[in-house]
Every structure is written in C-alpha cells, then in structure tokens.
Amino acid sequence: MGAMPIVTIQVDDELLARARELAAARKMTVSEMLERLLRVVAVPPLSRSELPPLPRQAVGMLPTMTDEEMEQTLDEERIRKYGNP
C-alpha cells in the first residue's frame, strides 16, 4: 500500500483527551481508531434483500424511526452506558 493522504481535523481539548484514552485502551493510535471508525461508517447499509432470512423477517417487525428519534435513542443509550458528559 502506498503513502496515505493526511487529514487534519479540529476538535476541542476534552474530545481529543477522550479520544486518546479510548485509543490507548484499545492499544492503538487515535489515527488508527479514526480510520477504523471511518471504515465502519463508510460501508453502505445492507438492503433488506441482502439480509439473512431471520433478520430480514425482523426488519418488518420494527417501526420506522425518524432521524430525530434515532438520535434521541442513541443519546439515551450513551448516557445510560457512559453517564452524562
């Protein structure tokens, strides 16, 4: 693999400190952790037809959520798991 481009981002000091803690806990650099995260979010979601039979059946059982409802649910779960920021 050839040289990879360098990307510069701006984050506040608190977020950078937390990112460093998370990366260290995973025995990787912040760059490696961010690259892994980008690889995960860059993968297009599977269409319903690409899912195995049981998950495909389960998809129709769940109500559709708006982006706002999804964000609220994720925020609630983050708070439940990690506490208030």
Biopython code that builds the backbone (N, CA, C, O; Angstrom):
import numpy as np
from Bio.PDB.StructureBuilder import StructureBuilder

atoms = [
    (1, "MET", "N", (0.851, -1.169, 0.000)),
    (1, "MET", "CA", (0.000, 0.000, 0.000)),
    (1, "MET", "C", (0.899, 1.235, 0.000)),
    (1, "MET", "O", (1.857, 1.299, 0.771)),
    (2, "GLY", "N", (0.602, 2.220, -0.859)),
    (2, "GLY", "CA", (1.401, 3.430, -0.967)),
    (2, "GLY", "C", (1.128, 4.392, 0.172)),
    (2, "GLY", "O", (0.416, 4.080, 1.126)),
    (3, "ALA", "N", (1.707, 5.554, 0.043)),
    (3, "ALA", "CA", (1.519, 6.593, 1.067)),
    (3, "ALA", "C", (0.058, 7.002, 1.119)),
    (3, "ALA", "O", (-0.608, 7.143, 0.093)),
    (4, "MET", "N", (-0.415, 7.186, 2.319)),
    (4, "MET", "CA", (-1.818, 7.562, 2.503)),
    (4, "MET", "C", (-1.903, 9.063, 2.723)),
    (4, "MET", "O", (-1.000, 9.657, 3.313)),
    (5, "PRO", "N", (-2.988, 9.686, 2.250)),
    (5, "PRO", "CA", (-3.146, 11.122, 2.480)),
    (5, "PRO", "C", (-3.293, 11.430, 3.965)),
    (5, "PRO", "O", (-3.732, 10.589, 4.750)),
    (6, "ILE", "N", (-2.922, 12.635, 4.330)),
    (6, "ILE", "CA", (-3.058, 13.100, 5.710)),
    (6, "ILE", "C", (-4.283, 13.998, 5.784)),
    (6, "ILE", "O", (-4.458, 14.885, 4.949)),
    (7, "VAL", "N", (-5.130, 13.771, 6.781)),
    (7, "VAL", "CA", (-6.329, 14.575, 7.002)),
    (7, "VAL", "C", (-6.173, 15.287, 8.340)),
    (7, "VAL", "O", (-5.814, 14.666, 9.341)),
    (8, "THR", "N", (-6.438, 16.567, 8.357)),
    (8, "THR", "CA", (-6.351, 17.343, 9.590)),
    (8, "THR", "C", (-7.760, 17.688, 10.037)),
    (8, "THR", "O", (-8.567, 18.169, 9.241)),
    (9, "ILE", "N", (-8.062, 17.445, 11.314)),
    (9, "ILE", "CA", (-9.369, 17.806, 11.858)),
    (9, "ILE", "C", (-9.165, 18.680, 13.085)),
    (9, "ILE", "O", (-8.103, 18.659, 13.708)),
    (10, "GLN", "N", (-10.184, 19.439, 13.420)),
    (10, "GLN", "CA", (-10.136, 20.259, 14.622)),
    (10, "GLN", "C", (-11.151, 19.725, 15.613)),
    (10, "GLN", "O", (-12.323, 19.550, 15.281)),
    (11, "VAL", "N", (-10.696, 19.466, 16.833)),
    (11, "VAL", "CA", (-11.580, 19.022, 17.913)),
    (11, "VAL", "C", (-11.167, 19.761, 19.184)),
    (11, "VAL", "O", (-10.028, 20.208, 19.317)),
    (12, "ASP", "N", (-12.103, 19.881, 20.104)),
    (12, "ASP", "CA", (-11.749, 20.575, 21.343)),
    (12, "ASP", "C", (-10.857, 19.678, 22.210)),
    (12, "ASP", "O", (-10.768, 18.470, 21.994)),
    (13, "ASP", "N", (-10.212, 20.291, 23.181)),
    (13, "ASP", "CA", (-9.235, 19.590, 24.022)),
    (13, "ASP", "C", (-9.843, 18.404, 24.760)),
    (13, "ASP", "O", (-9.221, 17.346, 24.862)),
    (14, "GLU", "N", (-11.049, 18.577, 25.272)),
    (14, "GLU", "CA", (-11.717, 17.491, 26.005)),
    (14, "GLU", "C", (-11.957, 16.274, 25.124)),
    (14, "GLU", "O", (-11.708, 15.139, 25.529)),
    (15, "LEU", "N", (-12.449, 16.529, 23.907)),
    (15, "LEU", "CA", (-12.720, 15.430, 22.985)),
    (15, "LEU", "C", (-11.431, 14.725, 22.594)),
    (15, "LEU", "O", (-11.398, 13.497, 22.512)),
    (16, "LEU", "N", (-10.375, 15.480, 22.352)),
    (16, "LEU", "CA", (-9.097, 14.871, 21.999)),
    (16, "LEU", "C", (-8.562, 14.024, 23.148)),
    (16, "LEU", "O", (-8.044, 12.930, 22.923)),
    (17, "ALA", "N", (-8.682, 14.518, 24.368)),
    (17, "ALA", "CA", (-8.226, 13.744, 25.530)),
    (17, "ALA", "C", (-9.005, 12.439, 25.632)),
    (17, "ALA", "O", (-8.425, 11.384, 25.886)),
    (18, "ARG", "N", (-10.304, 12.510, 25.436)),
    (18, "ARG", "CA", (-11.133, 11.289, 25.497)),
    (18, "ARG", "C", (-10.774, 10.330, 24.367)),
    (18, "ARG", "O", (-10.715, 9.118, 24.575)),
    (19, "ALA", "N", (-10.533, 10.867, 23.175)),
    (19, "ALA", "CA", (-10.135, 10.022, 22.043)),
    (19, "ALA", "C", (-8.812, 9.324, 22.330)),
    (19, "ALA", "O", (-8.639, 8.153, 21.992)),
    (20, "ARG", "N", (-7.879, 10.038, 22.950)),
    (20, "ARG", "CA", (-6.593, 9.430, 23.294)),
    (20, "ARG", "C", (-6.763, 8.310, 24.319)),
    (20, "ARG", "O", (-6.114, 7.268, 24.226)),
    (21, "GLU", "N", (-7.646, 8.537, 25.301)),
    (21, "GLU", "CA", (-7.926, 7.496, 26.303)),
    (21, "GLU", "C", (-8.521, 6.251, 25.650)),
    (21, "GLU", "O", (-8.101, 5.128, 25.925)),
    (22, "LEU", "N", (-9.508, 6.471, 24.780)),
    (22, "LEU", "CA", (-10.157, 5.344, 24.108)),
    (22, "LEU", "C", (-9.175, 4.576, 23.233)),
    (22, "LEU", "O", (-9.169, 3.345, 23.226)),
    (23, "ALA", "N", (-8.345, 5.308, 22.498)),
    (23, "ALA", "CA", (-7.367, 4.660, 21.631)),
    (23, "ALA", "C", (-6.357, 3.869, 22.455)),
    (23, "ALA", "O", (-6.025, 2.734, 22.110)),
    (24, "ALA", "N", (-5.872, 4.459, 23.532)),
    (24, "ALA", "CA", (-4.896, 3.770, 24.380)),
    (24, "ALA", "C", (-5.499, 2.497, 24.974)),
    (24, "ALA", "O", (-4.830, 1.467, 25.050)),
    (25, "ALA", "N", (-6.753, 2.569, 25.390)),
    (25, "ALA", "CA", (-7.418, 1.387, 25.949)),
    (25, "ALA", "C", (-7.528, 0.270, 24.917)),
    (25, "ALA", "O", (-7.600, -0.908, 25.268)),
    (26, "ARG", "N", (-7.541, 0.646, 23.654)),
    (26, "ARG", "CA", (-7.638, -0.337, 22.567)),
    (26, "ARG", "C", (-6.265, -0.665, 21.972)),
    (26, "ARG", "O", (-6.156, -1.390, 20.983)),
    (27, "LYS", "N", (-5.218, -0.111, 22.602)),
    (27, "LYS", "CA", (-3.839, -0.341, 22.163)),
    (27, "LYS", "C", (-3.642, 0.068, 20.700)),
    (27, "LYS", "O", (-3.072, -0.675, 19.900)),
    (28, "MET", "N", (-4.131, 1.272, 20.374)),
    (28, "MET", "CA", (-3.956, 1.814, 19.038)),
    (28, "MET", "C", (-3.791, 3.320, 19.134)),
    (28, "MET", "O", (-4.005, 3.913, 20.192)),
    (29, "THR", "N", (-3.411, 3.929, 18.029)),
    (29, "THR", "CA", (-3.293, 5.379, 17.993)),
    (29, "THR", "C", (-4.664, 5.987, 17.691)),
    (29, "THR", "O", (-5.585, 5.298, 17.255)),
    (30, "VAL", "N", (-4.772, 7.289, 17.933)),
    (30, "VAL", "CA", (-6.013, 7.986, 17.593)),
    (30, "VAL", "C", (-6.245, 7.882, 16.085)),
    (30, "VAL", "O", (-7.379, 7.684, 15.650)),
    (31, "SER", "N", (-5.199, 8.011, 15.297)),
    (31, "SER", "CA", (-5.332, 7.896, 13.835)),
    (31, "SER", "C", (-5.875, 6.535, 13.433)),
    (31, "SER", "O", (-6.767, 6.445, 12.589)),
    (32, "GLU", "N", (-5.341, 5.472, 14.034)),
    (32, "GLU", "CA", (-5.829, 4.121, 13.724)),
    (32, "GLU", "C", (-7.290, 3.963, 14.116)),
    (32, "GLU", "O", (-8.079, 3.371, 13.380)),
    (33, "MET", "N", (-7.645, 4.498, 15.280)),
    (33, "MET", "CA", (-9.027, 4.390, 15.742)),
    (33, "MET", "C", (-9.967, 5.146, 14.809)),
    (33, "MET", "O", (-11.034, 4.639, 14.462)),
    (34, "LEU", "N", (-9.582, 6.353, 14.402)),
    (34, "LEU", "CA", (-10.425, 7.131, 13.497)),
    (34, "LEU", "C", (-10.531, 6.481, 12.128)),
    (34, "LEU", "O", (-11.595, 6.511, 11.511)),
    (35, "GLU", "N", (-9.445, 5.895, 11.644)),
    (35, "GLU", "CA", (-9.505, 5.196, 10.360)),
    (35, "GLU", "C", (-10.473, 4.017, 10.443)),
    (35, "GLU", "O", (-11.260, 3.788, 9.524)),
    (36, "ARG", "N", (-10.411, 3.272, 11.544)),
    (36, "ARG", "CA", (-11.322, 2.144, 11.731)),
    (36, "ARG", "C", (-12.774, 2.626, 11.764)),
    (36, "ARG", "O", (-13.653, 2.024, 11.148)),
    (37, "LEU", "N", (-13.011, 3.717, 12.489)),
    (37, "LEU", "CA", (-14.356, 4.281, 12.557)),
    (37, "LEU", "C", (-14.855, 4.694, 11.177)),
    (37, "LEU", "O", (-15.998, 4.411, 10.819)),
    (38, "LEU", "N", (-14.008, 5.357, 10.404)),
    (38, "LEU", "CA", (-14.403, 5.777, 9.062)),
    (38, "LEU", "C", (-14.694, 4.579, 8.161)),
    (38, "LEU", "O", (-15.614, 4.621, 7.344)),
    (39, "ARG", "N", (-13.915, 3.521, 8.310)),
    (39, "ARG", "CA", (-14.185, 2.314, 7.508)),
    (39, "ARG", "C", (-15.563, 1.739, 7.834)),
    (39, "ARG", "O", (-16.273, 1.271, 6.943)),
    (40, "VAL", "N", (-15.936, 1.776, 9.112)),
    (40, "VAL", "CA", (-17.234, 1.238, 9.526)),
    (40, "VAL", "C", (-18.370, 2.098, 8.977)),
    (40, "VAL", "O", (-19.328, 1.570, 8.412)),
    (41, "VAL", "N", (-18.273, 3.411, 9.138)),
    (41, "VAL", "CA", (-19.375, 4.273, 8.716)),
    (41, "VAL", "C", (-19.438, 4.441, 7.199)),
    (41, "VAL", "O", (-20.477, 4.837, 6.671)),
    (42, "ALA", "N", (-18.350, 4.147, 6.490)),
    (42, "ALA", "CA", (-18.331, 4.302, 5.038)),
    (42, "ALA", "C", (-18.974, 3.115, 4.310)),
    (42, "ALA", "O", (-19.254, 3.204, 3.115)),
    (43, "VAL", "N", (-19.206, 2.023, 5.012)),
    (43, "VAL", "CA", (-19.814, 0.845, 4.381)),
    (43, "VAL", "C", (-21.302, 1.113, 4.167)),
    (43, "VAL", "O", (-22.013, 1.456, 5.112)),
    (44, "PRO", "N", (-21.774, 0.958, 2.932)),
    (44, "PRO", "CA", (-23.205, 1.183, 2.711)),
    (44, "PRO", "C", (-24.040, 0.151, 3.468)),
    (44, "PRO", "O", (-23.636, -1.005, 3.586)),
    (45, "PRO", "N", (-25.196, 0.559, 3.976)),
    (45, "PRO", "CA", (-26.032, -0.402, 4.700)),
    (45, "PRO", "C", (-26.541, -1.492, 3.761)),
    (45, "PRO", "O", (-26.723, -1.270, 2.563)),
    (46, "LEU", "N", (-26.763, -2.661, 4.328)),
    (46, "LEU", "CA", (-27.316, -3.759, 3.547)),
    (46, "LEU", "C", (-28.766, -3.461, 3.200)),
    (46, "LEU", "O", (-29.510, -2.895, 4.001)),
    (47, "SER", "N", (-29.148, -3.847, 2.011)),
    (47, "SER", "CA", (-30.563, -3.744, 1.678)),
    (47, "SER", "C", (-31.272, -4.932, 2.322)),
    (47, "SER", "O", (-30.637, -5.924, 2.679)),
    (48, "ARG", "N", (-32.556, -4.827, 2.465)),
    (48, "ARG", "CA", (-33.328, -5.899, 3.102)),
    (48, "ARG", "C", (-33.106, -7.235, 2.396)),
    (48, "ARG", "O", (-33.037, -8.275, 3.051)),
    (49, "SER", "N", (-32.995, -7.215, 1.076)),
    (49, "SER", "CA", (-32.823, -8.465, 0.319)),
    (49, "SER", "C", (-31.460, -9.112, 0.574)),
    (49, "SER", "O", (-31.298, -10.307, 0.330)),
    (50, "GLU", "N", (-30.476, -8.345, 1.061)),
    (50, "GLU", "CA", (-29.145, -8.896, 1.336)),
    (50, "GLU", "C", (-29.031, -9.514, 2.729)),
    (50, "GLU", "O", (-28.038, -10.175, 3.032)),
    (51, "LEU", "N", (-30.038, -9.304, 3.576)),
    (51, "LEU", "CA", (-30.003, -9.840, 4.931)),
    (51, "LEU", "C", (-30.338, -11.323, 4.935)),
    (51, "LEU", "O", (-31.067, -11.801, 4.066)),
    (52, "PRO", "N", (-29.805, -12.057, 5.918)),
    (52, "PRO", "CA", (-30.210, -13.456, 6.086)),
    (52, "PRO", "C", (-31.704, -13.517, 6.429)),
    (52, "PRO", "O", (-32.278, -12.501, 6.822)),
    (53, "PRO", "N", (-32.340, -14.676, 6.292)),
    (53, "PRO", "CA", (-33.797, -14.788, 6.462)),
    (53, "PRO", "C", (-34.345, -14.256, 7.795)),
    (53, "PRO", "O", (-35.305, -13.485, 7.784)),
    (54, "LEU", "N", (-33.767, -14.644, 8.940)),
    (54, "LEU", "CA", (-34.341, -14.200, 10.218)),
    (54, "LEU", "C", (-34.243, -12.688, 10.418)),
    (54, "LEU", "O", (-35.245, -12.065, 10.770)),
    (55, "PRO", "N", (-33.077, -12.072, 10.207)),
    (55, "PRO", "CA", (-33.041, -10.613, 10.330)),
    (55, "PRO", "C", (-33.970, -9.923, 9.318)),
    (55, "PRO", "O", (-34.562, -8.888, 9.623)),
    (56, "ARG", "N", (-34.093, -10.498, 8.123)),
    (56, "ARG", "CA", (-34.984, -9.921, 7.110)),
    (56, "ARG", "C", (-36.412, -9.902, 7.622)),
    (56, "ARG", "O", (-37.130, -8.924, 7.412)),
    (57, "GLN", "N", (-36.840, -10.975, 8.294)),
    (57, "GLN", "CA", (-38.192, -11.031, 8.865)),
    (57, "GLN", "C", (-38.332, -10.025, 9.998)),
    (57, "GLN", "O", (-39.377, -9.389, 10.137)),
    (58, "ALA", "N", (-37.284, -9.877, 10.811)),
    (58, "ALA", "CA", (-37.348, -8.977, 11.960)),
    (58, "ALA", "C", (-37.434, -7.514, 11.532)),
    (58, "ALA", "O", (-38.025, -6.698, 12.241)),
    (59, "VAL", "N", (-36.855, -7.174, 10.388)),
    (59, "VAL", "CA", (-36.861, -5.787, 9.926)),
    (59, "VAL", "C", (-38.288, -5.268, 9.804)),
    (59, "VAL", "O", (-38.557, -4.126, 10.174)),
    (60, "GLY", "N", (-39.187, -6.066, 9.304)),
    (60, "GLY", "CA", (-40.569, -5.633, 9.134)),
    (60, "GLY", "C", (-41.330, -5.505, 10.436)),
    (60, "GLY", "O", (-42.404, -4.905, 10.460)),
    (61, "MET", "N", (-40.803, -6.051, 11.523)),
    (61, "MET", "CA", (-41.491, -6.016, 12.809)),
    (61, "MET", "C", (-41.242, -4.715, 13.564)),
    (61, "MET", "O", (-42.017, -4.359, 14.451)),
    (62, "LEU", "N", (-40.185, -4.010, 13.227)),
    (62, "LEU", "CA", (-39.815, -2.804, 13.960)),
    (62, "LEU", "C", (-40.392, -1.566, 13.288)),
    (62, "LEU", "O", (-40.363, -1.452, 12.063)),
    (63, "PRO", "N", (-40.917, -0.638, 14.086)),
    (63, "PRO", "CA", (-41.427, 0.592, 13.489)),
    (63, "PRO", "C", (-40.266, 1.439, 12.956)),
    (63, "PRO", "O", (-39.169, 1.418, 13.514)),
    (64, "THR", "N", (-40.510, 2.165, 11.899)),
    (64, "THR", "CA", (-39.508, 3.047, 11.335)),
    (64, "THR", "C", (-39.314, 4.234, 12.266)),
    (64, "THR", "O", (-40.280, 4.794, 12.784)),
    (65, "MET", "N", (-38.044, 4.618, 12.475)),
    (65, "MET", "CA", (-37.737, 5.752, 13.352)),
    (65, "MET", "C", (-37.276, 6.924, 12.494)),
    (65, "MET", "O", (-36.602, 6.742, 11.481)),
    (66, "THR", "N", (-37.648, 8.125, 12.914)),
    (66, "THR", "CA", (-37.125, 9.317, 12.257)),
    (66, "THR", "C", (-35.677, 9.507, 12.697)),
    (66, "THR", "O", (-35.229, 8.882, 13.659)),
    (67, "ASP", "N", (-34.948, 10.367, 11.994)),
    (67, "ASP", "CA", (-33.564, 10.660, 12.381)),
    (67, "ASP", "C", (-33.515, 11.216, 13.800)),
    (67, "ASP", "O", (-32.617, 10.880, 14.572)),
    (68, "GLU", "N", (-34.484, 12.070, 14.141)),
    (68, "GLU", "CA", (-34.524, 12.666, 15.475)),
    (68, "GLU", "C", (-34.762, 11.601, 16.545)),
    (68, "GLU", "O", (-34.129, 11.625, 17.601)),
    (69, "GLU", "N", (-35.676, 10.666, 16.270)),
    (69, "GLU", "CA", (-35.941, 9.588, 17.232)),
    (69, "GLU", "C", (-34.710, 8.689, 17.388)),
    (69, "GLU", "O", (-34.388, 8.255, 18.494)),
    (70, "MET", "N", (-34.034, 8.417, 16.286)),
    (70, "MET", "CA", (-32.828, 7.586, 16.331)),
    (70, "MET", "C", (-31.747, 8.276, 17.154)),
    (70, "MET", "O", (-31.109, 7.645, 17.997)),
    (71, "GLU", "N", (-31.539, 9.569, 16.915)),
    (71, "GLU", "CA", (-30.519, 10.322, 17.656)),
    (71, "GLU", "C", (-30.847, 10.369, 19.145)),
    (71, "GLU", "O", (-29.958, 10.232, 19.986)),
    (72, "GLN", "N", (-32.124, 10.563, 19.467)),
    (72, "GLN", "CA", (-32.543, 10.599, 20.874)),
    (72, "GLN", "C", (-32.298, 9.243, 21.535)),
    (72, "GLN", "O", (-31.808, 9.186, 22.663)),
    (73, "THR", "N", (-32.628, 8.172, 20.855)),
    (73, "THR", "CA", (-32.408, 6.829, 21.390)),
    (73, "THR", "C", (-30.925, 6.571, 21.615)),
    (73, "THR", "O", (-30.530, 6.032, 22.649)),
    (74, "LEU", "N", (-30.101, 6.962, 20.633)),
    (74, "LEU", "CA", (-28.658, 6.781, 20.782)),
    (74, "LEU", "C", (-28.114, 7.611, 21.944)),
    (74, "LEU", "O", (-27.290, 7.130, 22.722)),
    (75, "ASP", "N", (-28.579, 8.867, 22.061)),
    (75, "ASP", "CA", (-28.156, 9.715, 23.177)),
    (75, "ASP", "C", (-28.528, 9.087, 24.515)),
    (75, "ASP", "O", (-27.718, 9.070, 25.441)),
    (76, "GLU", "N", (-29.745, 8.573, 24.620)),
    (76, "GLU", "CA", (-30.200, 7.945, 25.870)),
    (76, "GLU", "C", (-29.345, 6.728, 26.213)),
    (76, "GLU", "O", (-29.008, 6.510, 27.377)),
    (77, "GLU", "N", (-28.999, 5.939, 25.205)),
    (77, "GLU", "CA", (-28.174, 4.753, 25.447)),
    (77, "GLU", "C", (-26.752, 5.134, 25.832)),
    (77, "GLU", "O", (-26.148, 4.489, 26.689)),
    (78, "ARG", "N", (-26.210, 6.182, 25.203)),
    (78, "ARG", "CA", (-24.865, 6.643, 25.575)),
    (78, "ARG", "C", (-24.850, 7.115, 27.028)),
    (78, "ARG", "O", (-23.927, 6.800, 27.779)),
    (79, "ILE", "N", (-25.883, 7.877, 27.420)),
    (79, "ILE", "CA", (-25.965, 8.363, 28.798)),
    (79, "ILE", "C", (-26.102, 7.193, 29.761)),
    (79, "ILE", "O", (-25.467, 7.168, 30.815)),
    (80, "ARG", "N", (-26.943, 6.215, 29.389)),
    (80, "ARG", "CA", (-27.122, 5.031, 30.236)),
    (80, "ARG", "C", (-25.798, 4.288, 30.404)),
    (80, "ARG", "O", (-25.474, 3.831, 31.500)),
    (81, "LYS", "N", (-25.041, 4.169, 29.328)),
    (81, "LYS", "CA", (-23.800, 3.392, 29.377)),
    (81, "LYS", "C", (-22.636, 4.184, 29.974)),
    (81, "LYS", "O", (-21.871, 3.651, 30.778)),
    (82, "TYR", "N", (-22.499, 5.464, 29.581)),
    (82, "TYR", "CA", (-21.321, 6.238, 29.958)),
    (82, "TYR", "C", (-21.584, 7.350, 30.947)),
    (82, "TYR", "O", (-20.637, 7.948, 31.459)),
    (83, "GLY", "N", (-22.859, 7.651, 31.239)),
    (83, "GLY", "CA", (-23.194, 8.762, 32.111)),
    (83, "GLY", "C", (-23.267, 10.057, 31.340)),
    (83, "GLY", "O", (-22.949, 10.102, 30.152)),
    (84, "ASN", "N", (-23.687, 11.117, 32.019)),
    (84, "ASN", "CA", (-23.777, 12.422, 31.369)),
    (84, "ASN", "C", (-22.392, 12.971, 31.098)),
    (84, "ASN", "O", (-21.490, 12.844, 31.926)),
    (85, "PRO", "N", (-22.223, 13.598, 29.910)),
    (85, "PRO", "CA", (-20.892, 14.153, 29.578)),
    (85, "PRO", "C", (-20.547, 15.338, 30.462)),
    (85, "PRO", "O", (-19.473, 15.922, 30.320)),
]
sb = StructureBuilder()
sb.init_structure("model")
sb.init_model(0)
sb.init_chain("A")
sb.init_seg("    ")
for serial, (resi, resn, name, xyz) in enumerate(atoms, 1):
    if name == "N":
        sb.init_residue(resn, " ", resi, " ")
    sb.init_atom(name, np.array(xyz, "f"), 0.0, 1.0, " ", f" {name:<3s}", serial, name[0])
structure = sb.get_structure()
